[in-house]
Amino acid sequence: NWQQAWTSSHQSCNNSHTASSGIESRSAKPQCQFFIGIAEEPAFKVTRRVLGPHGQHMKAIAEATGAKMRLRGKGSGFLESEDRRESTDELMLCVSAQDWTSYQEAVRRVTELLNR
């Protein structure tokens, strides 16, 4: 079930930003990964649900916060630069921002989106 998978998988971005993101100080660029927790399936189309129609969900969050987001992992369609292949890692949404205020707002908005 989408809600159960999401609820158990997204904790890394919400609990301890410093510990989960690997950031050691507030001077570093804040970033984290939302592990989606379910595989891409043609009938459910999880990537489309995350991105929104024509990427509208991600565009709206990026425009409002200045954050950068990238859907990566198996089923994302994102080709890794080194070998131009999709990663076999679990499907995830990577979020980063230039400052903590923007980052926290982006994380809040992504969490809200994924809890719908």
Backbone torsions as a table, in degrees:
resi	resn	phi	psi	omega
1	ASN	NA	135.3	-175.7
2	TRP	-55.6	-50.4	-177.3
3	GLN	-63.6	-43.0	179.2
4	GLN	-64.7	-44.8	179.9
5	ALA	-62.3	-44.4	-178.8
6	TRP	-65.8	-46.4	-177.8
7	THR	-57.4	-40.1	-178.0
8	SER	-82.8	-11.8	-172.5
9	SER	-104.8	-19.1	-170.2
10	HIS	-95.1	3.4	-172.8
11	GLN	-58.9	-25.9	-175.4
12	SER	-62.5	-26.9	-179.0
13	CYS	-90.5	-14.0	-174.1
14	ASN	-104.8	-29.9	-173.3
15	ASN	-79.6	-69.2	-178.0
16	SER	-127.9	98.7	-177.2
17	HIS	-58.0	-41.6	-177.5
18	THR	-64.9	-49.6	-177.1
19	ALA	-69.1	-45.0	-173.2
20	SER	-75.5	-26.9	-176.1
21	SER	-93.9	-7.6	-179.4
22	GLY	79.3	12.8	-178.8
23	ILE	-87.6	130.9	-176.2
24	GLU	-96.7	-20.7	178.9
25	SER	-146.5	163.0	-179.4
26	ARG	-73.7	-6.9	177.0
27	SER	-81.8	-15.2	178.7
28	ALA	-79.0	158.5	178.5
29	LYS	-71.3	118.2	-178.7
30	PRO	-69.2	138.1	179.7
31	GLN	-157.0	156.4	175.3
32	CYS	-161.2	172.8	178.7
33	GLN	-124.0	131.6	171.4
34	PHE	-95.4	108.0	176.1
35	PHE	-77.9	120.3	-172.8
36	ILE	-66.7	-38.0	172.5
37	GLY	89.7	-4.5	174.9
38	ILE	-138.1	149.4	-178.8
39	ALA	-79.7	153.5	175.3
40	GLU	-67.2	130.8	177.6
41	GLU	-134.2	140.0	-178.8
42	PRO	-56.0	-36.6	-177.4
43	ALA	-73.3	-32.5	-175.2
44	PHE	-98.5	-35.0	177.8
45	LYS	54.1	60.2	-177.7
46	VAL	-59.9	-38.0	-179.3
47	THR	-62.7	-38.4	178.0
48	ARG	-67.1	-35.8	179.0
49	ARG	-67.2	-35.9	179.0
50	VAL	-73.7	-49.9	-176.2
51	LEU	-70.9	-36.6	-175.8
52	GLY	88.1	168.6	179.5
53	PRO	-60.0	122.8	-179.1
54	HIS	55.6	29.5	178.1
55	GLY	75.9	15.8	-174.4
56	GLN	-58.1	-39.8	-178.9
57	HIS	-61.7	-47.4	-178.1
58	MET	-69.2	-39.6	178.9
59	LYS	-61.9	-43.3	-178.9
60	ALA	-63.1	-43.3	179.8
61	ILE	-67.0	-43.6	-180.0
62	ALA	-62.2	-44.5	-179.7
63	GLU	-65.7	-38.4	-177.5
64	ALA	-75.1	-28.9	-172.2
65	THR	-118.2	-18.7	-174.6
66	GLY	79.4	3.8	-179.4
67	ALA	-75.0	156.6	173.4
68	LYS	-106.9	137.9	179.5
69	MET	-134.3	142.8	178.2
70	ARG	-144.7	127.9	174.3
71	LEU	-83.9	124.2	-176.8
72	ARG	-133.9	164.6	177.6
73	GLY	102.1	-177.3	-175.5
74	LYS	-62.3	122.9	-179.9
75	GLY	95.7	-7.2	-176.6
76	SER	-77.8	-28.2	-174.6
77	GLY	83.9	-4.8	179.1
78	PHE	-79.5	125.4	-179.8
79	LEU	-95.2	122.4	180.0
80	GLU	-65.8	143.3	-172.5
81	SER	-64.8	-36.5	-173.9
82	GLU	-67.1	-39.4	-178.3
83	ASP	-127.8	6.2	178.4
84	ARG	55.9	36.7	175.9
85	ARG	-124.5	153.2	175.1
86	GLU	-68.8	138.3	178.2
87	SER	-65.6	151.0	174.9
88	THR	-92.4	3.5	177.2
89	ASP	-65.7	162.6	176.3
90	GLU	-58.8	144.0	178.9
91	LEU	-58.8	129.7	-177.5
92	MET	-147.2	155.6	172.5
93	LEU	-110.0	116.4	179.7
94	CYS	-91.7	132.3	-178.2
95	VAL	-125.2	132.7	174.4
96	SER	-144.9	158.0	179.1
97	ALA	-150.9	165.5	-178.8
98	GLN	-79.2	-22.9	-178.9
99	ASP	-143.3	163.9	-175.1
100	TRP	-67.4	-35.0	-180.0
101	THR	-64.3	-47.7	178.2
102	SER	-62.9	-42.3	-179.7
103	TYR	-60.7	-48.9	-178.2
104	GLN	-62.8	-38.2	178.1
105	GLU	-68.7	-39.8	177.4
106	ALA	-63.2	-44.3	178.7
107	VAL	-61.6	-41.8	178.4
108	ARG	-61.0	-45.5	-178.0
109	ARG	-68.8	-39.4	177.5
110	VAL	-65.1	-43.1	178.4
111	THR	-59.4	-45.2	178.3
112	GLU	-60.8	-44.5	179.0
113	LEU	-60.4	-47.4	-175.8
114	LEU	-74.7	-17.5	177.3
115	ASN	-87.5	-3.8	179.4
116	ARG	-65.9	NA	NA
